[in-house]
Amino acid sequence: MTEVLVTGGAGFVGRNLVARLARHLPEATIWVIDDISTGLGPPSWPEVELVEDLAGPTPAFRAAGTGARVRFLQADALAVFLGELGKVEPPIPDRLPAFDRAYHLASVVGGRSVIEGDPLAVGIDLAIDSAFFLWAAKVNRPDRILYASSSSAYPVGLQEEGGAVALAEAMIDFDRGLLRPDLTYGWSKLTGEYLARLASSGYGLRVAVVRPFSGYGEHQEPVYPVPAIALRAAARADPLMVWGTGEQARDFVHIEDCVEAMERALARIEDGSAVNIGSGGPTTFLELARLMADLEGYAPEVRGLEDRPVGVHRRYADPTVMREVLDFAPRISIEDGMARVLAVAHRRLAAGVMVPA
């Protein structure tokens, strides 16, 4: 029986990862740790149908159509790891099993407004990652580990207006110190990557690190820009607004491509090194909104809300290592991906979801 851990599994990326694991590991038990401070609790996950199964000491569900079982621990991941390390009273009654795979996604993040508006709260991610790697090295020792970093770990000086470049893995250099990431979220991810390197080189763990760029998909929460703009476009808003000037650009990659690349990284990287997940092409938020309007078949004025958080000017991946090491390139075009997001946006509107300001 394969035992798999997904921390932060109730979030957007985590739910899509669980759905993929259930399809590809039909006999596995997938343990999810999440306090649902963001995200959704099972069995209301839109990405995977879960059927309740009452057997076992923790809430458990079977993934419909497979034999995979999902055990859900609604708990703070930091407290769980510290409890297993004997640092605090354990928040769960039983010890976790030895894991064949561990995917560490748990973090405090909630869109640009949270990253910029409450950076000290986001800084708790430093503690979460430290406790996870200490637990992995000293207590559980999973056979393989994937750490979900972020493109936010890249130096912001390489993403500014007039000097932005495609971001390559070597631009984060722990030995020569080319480091200045994006606020506390970026610092936590950068530190997590350093811990991943230590876990591999000093403790013998097999660790892969991924740096996803701007992942999006059909059921992403509307606090993020793609679903928010999609809701406005589905409602045929005119003007169609985006946050910031709209000239800021990101590398948008569909969540299905993200989790495919994560699985390839887990299978091919074990020394704690990192690989980008991105398309290699920047799209401005103004261009993104115009694309959605075109897909909706109307021609609104598209403009920015300059009093809202902006972030860096231009962030996009150099996909060379992804192609060479993972033998992978994203398969879902931005046009097809955004059409899928818009289809769900219409269903959300019909269900009474409010159009975000």
C-alpha positions in Angstrom: 0.0 0.0 0.0 1.4 3.4 -1.0 1.2 6.1 1.6 1.3 9.7 0.3 1.3 13.0 2.2 0.0 16.3 0.7 0.3 19.2 3.0 -1.9 22.1 2.0 -4.0 19.7 0.1 -7.3 21.6 0.5 -5.9 24.5 -1.5 -6.2 25.0 -5.3 -3.0 23.3 -6.2 -3.3 20.7 -3.6 -6.8 19.6 -4.7 -5.7 19.2 -8.3 -2.6 17.2 -7.1 -4.8 14.9 -5.0 -7.1 14.4 -8.0 -4.1 13.4 -10.2 -2.7 11.1 -7.5 -6.0 9.4 -7.0 -6.1 8.6 -10.8 -2.5 7.5 -11.1 -2.1 5.7 -7.7 -5.5 4.0 -7.4 -4.4 1.8 -4.5 -2.8 4.6 -2.5 -3.8 6.2 0.8 -3.4 10.0 0.4 -3.1 11.9 3.6 -4.0 15.5 3.5 -3.1 18.0 6.2 -4.8 21.4 6.0 -6.5 23.7 8.5 -8.8 25.1 5.8 -7.8 28.7 6.7 -8.0 29.0 2.9 -9.3 26.5 0.3 -12.1 24.1 0.7 -12.8 21.1 2.9 -13.8 17.7 1.5 -16.0 16.4 0.2 -16.9 19.7 -1.5 -13.7 19.7 -3.7 -14.7 20.4 -7.3 -11.6 18.7 -8.7 -12.2 15.2 -7.4 -15.4 13.4 -6.3 -14.9 12.0 -2.8 -17.2 9.3 -1.4 -17.3 9.1 2.4 -15.8 6.1 4.0 -16.1 5.9 7.8 -13.4 3.3 8.4 -10.3 4.4 10.2 -9.2 6.8 13.0 -9.4 10.0 10.9 -12.1 11.3 8.4 -11.6 9.2 5.2 -13.1 9.3 1.7 -12.7 7.2 -1.3 -12.0 8.9 -4.6 -14.9 8.0 -6.8 -13.9 5.8 -9.7 -10.6 4.6 -8.1 -9.6 2.6 -5.1 -7.6 5.5 -3.7 -8.5 6.6 -0.2 -8.1 10.2 1.1 -7.6 10.7 4.8 -8.2 14.3 5.8 -6.5 15.8 8.9 -8.0 19.2 9.6 -5.1 20.6 11.5 -2.3 23.2 11.4 0.6 21.5 9.5 3.1 23.4 11.7 1.5 22.0 14.9 1.4 18.5 13.4 5.1 18.5 12.6 6.1 20.1 15.9 3.9 17.5 17.7 5.6 14.6 16.0 8.9 16.1 16.9 7.9 16.2 20.5 8.0 20.0 20.7 4.3 20.6 21.5 1.2 18.5 22.4 0.3 16.6 19.2 -2.9 18.0 17.6 -3.8 14.5 16.2 -4.4 11.3 18.2 -2.1 9.0 16.2 1.3 9.2 14.6 1.5 9.6 10.9 2.6 6.5 8.9 5.9 6.3 7.0 5.4 8.0 3.7 6.5 6.8 0.3 6.0 10.3 -1.1 5.5 13.7 0.6 4.4 16.8 -1.3 4.9 19.9 0.8 2.5 22.7 -0.4 1.3 24.1 2.9 1.7 27.9 3.2 -0.1 31.1 4.0 -0.9 32.8 0.7 -4.0 34.5 -0.5 -3.3 36.6 -3.5 -1.4 39.8 -3.9 -3.5 41.6 -1.3 -2.3 39.2 1.4 1.3 39.1 0.3 1.6 42.9 0.4 -1.0 43.7 3.0 0.0 41.3 5.8 3.6 40.2 5.2 4.3 39.2 8.8 1.3 36.8 8.8 2.7 35.3 5.6 6.1 35.0 7.3 4.8 32.0 9.4 5.6 30.0 6.2 9.2 30.1 7.4 8.3 28.1 10.5 6.1 25.7 8.5 8.9 24.8 6.1 11.5 24.5 8.9 9.3 22.2 10.9 8.4 20.1 7.8 12.0 19.5 6.8 13.1 18.8 10.4 10.3 16.3 10.7 11.1 14.7 7.4 14.8 14.3 8.3 14.5 13.2 11.9 11.1 11.5 12.2 9.4 10.2 9.0 12.0 10.1 6.3 9.7 9.9 3.3 11.2 8.1 0.3 10.7 11.0 -2.0 9.8 14.7 -1.3 8.6 17.5 -3.5 8.8 21.0 -2.2 6.6 23.6 -3.8 8.5 26.8 -4.0 7.4 29.7 -6.2 8.6 32.1 -8.8 8.4 34.7 -6.0 11.7 33.4 -4.9 13.5 35.1 -7.8 15.3 38.4 -7.3 12.8 41.2 -7.9 15.6 43.3 -9.4 15.4 41.0 -12.5 11.6 41.7 -12.9 11.5 45.5 -13.0 10.4 47.8 -15.8 13.1 48.3 -18.3 15.2 45.4 -17.1 13.0 42.3 -16.9 14.4 39.0 -18.2 13.3 35.4 -18.5 14.0 33.9 -15.1 16.3 31.0 -15.2 17.0 28.6 -12.3 20.7 29.6 -12.0 19.6 33.2 -11.1 19.0 31.9 -7.6 22.5 31.2 -6.4 22.9 30.2 -2.8 26.7 30.1 -3.1 27.2 33.6 -4.5 24.3 35.3 -2.9 22.2 36.6 -5.8 19.1 36.9 -3.6 16.4 39.4 -3.0 13.0 37.7 -3.4 9.4 39.1 -3.3 8.5 40.1 0.3 8.1 37.5 3.1 6.3 35.0 0.8 9.4 35.0 -1.5 11.8 34.8 1.4 10.0 31.8 2.9 10.1 30.0 -0.4 13.8 30.9 -0.9 14.5 29.6 2.6 12.5 26.4 1.9 14.6 25.8 -1.1 17.8 26.1 1.0 16.4 23.7 3.5 15.6 21.3 0.7 19.2 21.4 -0.4 20.4 20.8 3.2 17.9 17.9 3.6 19.3 16.3 0.5 23.1 16.9 1.0 23.2 16.6 4.7 20.5 14.2 5.6 20.2 11.9 2.6 16.7 12.7 1.7 15.6 12.6 -2.0 14.1 16.1 -2.6 12.8 17.9 -5.7 11.9 21.6 -5.8 9.6 23.2 -8.3 9.1 26.9 -9.0 5.6 27.3 -10.5 4.9 30.6 -12.2 1.3 31.9 -12.4 -0.8 28.8 -12.1 -4.5 29.1 -12.9 -7.5 26.8 -13.5 -11.2 26.4 -13.5 -11.9 26.3 -9.8 -9.3 28.6 -8.4 -10.6 30.9 -5.7 -11.7 34.4 -6.9 -9.1 36.2 -4.6 -6.7 35.4 -7.4 -6.6 37.5 -10.6 -7.5 35.0 -13.3 -10.8 33.8 -11.8 -11.6 37.4 -10.7 -11.2 38.8 -14.2 -13.1 35.8 -15.6 -16.1 36.6 -13.4 -16.1 40.2 -14.5 -15.8 39.2 -18.2 -18.6 36.5 -17.8 -20.8 39.3 -16.3 -19.8 41.4 -19.4 -18.5 44.2 -17.2 -17.7 47.4 -19.1 -15.2 48.8 -18.3 -13.4 45.5 -17.6 -11.0 46.2 -14.7 -7.8 44.6 -13.7 -5.6 45.4 -10.6 -2.7 47.8 -10.9 -1.9 49.4 -14.2 -2.5 46.2 -16.0 0.9 46.5 -17.7 2.4 44.1 -15.3 3.0 40.7 -16.9 3.0 37.1 -15.7 3.7 33.6 -17.1 0.3 31.9 -16.9 0.3 28.1 -16.8 -2.7 25.8 -16.4 -2.9 23.8 -13.2 -3.1 20.5 -15.1 0.3 21.3 -16.6 1.6 22.3 -13.2 0.8 19.0 -11.5 2.1 17.0 -14.5 5.4 18.9 -14.2 5.4 18.4 -10.4 5.1 14.6 -10.9 7.9 14.6 -13.4 10.1 16.6 -11.1 9.5 14.2 -8.2 10.6 11.3 -10.4 13.7 12.9 -11.9 15.2 15.3 -9.3 16.5 14.1 -5.9 19.3 16.5 -5.0 17.2 19.4 -3.8 17.6 21.4 -7.0 14.8 23.4 -8.5 13.1 23.6 -11.8 10.7 26.2 -13.2 7.1 25.4 -14.3 6.0 28.0 -16.8 5.3 28.6 -20.5 8.2 31.0 -21.1 6.0 33.8 -22.4 4.8 36.9 -20.5 1.2 38.1 -20.8 0.1 41.4 -19.3 -3.1 41.6 -17.3 -4.5 44.0 -19.9 -3.8 41.4 -22.6 -5.4 38.7 -20.4 -8.6 40.7 -19.9 -8.8 41.5 -23.6 -8.4 37.8 -24.4 -11.3 37.0 -22.0 -13.5 39.7 -23.6 -12.7 38.3 -27.0 -13.7 34.8 -25.9 -16.9 36.2 -24.5 -17.6 38.0 -27.7 -17.7 41.6 -26.5 -15.4 44.7 -26.7 -15.3 46.5 -23.4 -12.9 49.2 -22.3 -10.1 47.5 -20.4 -8.3 49.5 -17.8 -6.4 49.2 -14.5 -7.2 50.0 -10.9 -4.0 51.7 -10.0 -4.8 51.9 -6.3 -4.7 48.1 -6.0 -1.6 45.9 -5.4 0.6 45.5 -8.5 3.6 43.3 -7.6 6.6 43.1 -9.8 6.5 44.5 -13.4 7.3 41.4 -15.4 7.8 37.8 -14.2 8.2 34.9 -16.7 10.1 31.7 -16.8 13.0 30.5 -18.8 11.7 27.0 -19.6 15.0 25.5 -20.8 15.7 23.3 -17.7 12.0 22.2 -17.6 12.2 21.0 -21.2 15.6 19.3 -20.8 15.3 17.8 -17.3 11.6 17.0 -17.2 11.1 16.5 -21.0 8.0 18.6 -20.6 6.3 21.7 -22.0 2.8 23.0 -21.1 0.2 21.5 -23.3 -2.8 23.7 -22.6 -2.7 27.0 -24.5 -3.7 30.2 -22.8 -6.7 30.5 -25.1 -8.0 27.0 -24.3 -7.3 27.4 -20.6 -9.0 30.8 -20.3 -12.0 29.4 -22.2 -12.3 26.7 -19.6 -12.0 29.2 -16.7 -14.8 31.4 -18.3 -17.1 28.4 -18.6 -16.8 27.8 -14.8 -17.2 31.6 -14.2 -20.6 31.5 -15.9 -21.6 28.6 -13.6 -20.4 30.5 -10.6 -22.4 33.6 -11.6 -25.5 31.4 -12.0 -24.9 30.0 -8.5 -24.9 33.5 -7.1 -21.2 34.2 -6.7 -20.5 37.9 -6.6 -18.5 39.7 -9.2 -15.3 40.9 -7.4 -14.5 44.6 -7.3 
